[in-house]
Amino acid sequence: MLGGWNLTQTFSLSTNQAVQLDKVAKLERSVEKLIETMDALKDKEEEIMEQHKKLFEALEDNSSGTNSYNY
């Protein structure tokens, strides 16, 4: 026994630490996947916003043309 600790307690702490480190690693991988997903969604959102901008510009150009009808 070393300073009130026995081999079983030391092994238990070591095992617990290994389990906690594994959980941290899994959480880090999950966070990385979420960041990748968020980046992809942000890219899609920017693309959609650009498409909307072009659509509204086309509608404005069309409505201000001489061939349009106003009711």
Secondary structure, 3 states (H helix, E strand, C coil): CECCECHHHHHHHHHHHHHHHHHHHHHHHHHHHHHHHHHHHHHHHHHHHHHHHHHHHHHHHHHCCCCCCCC
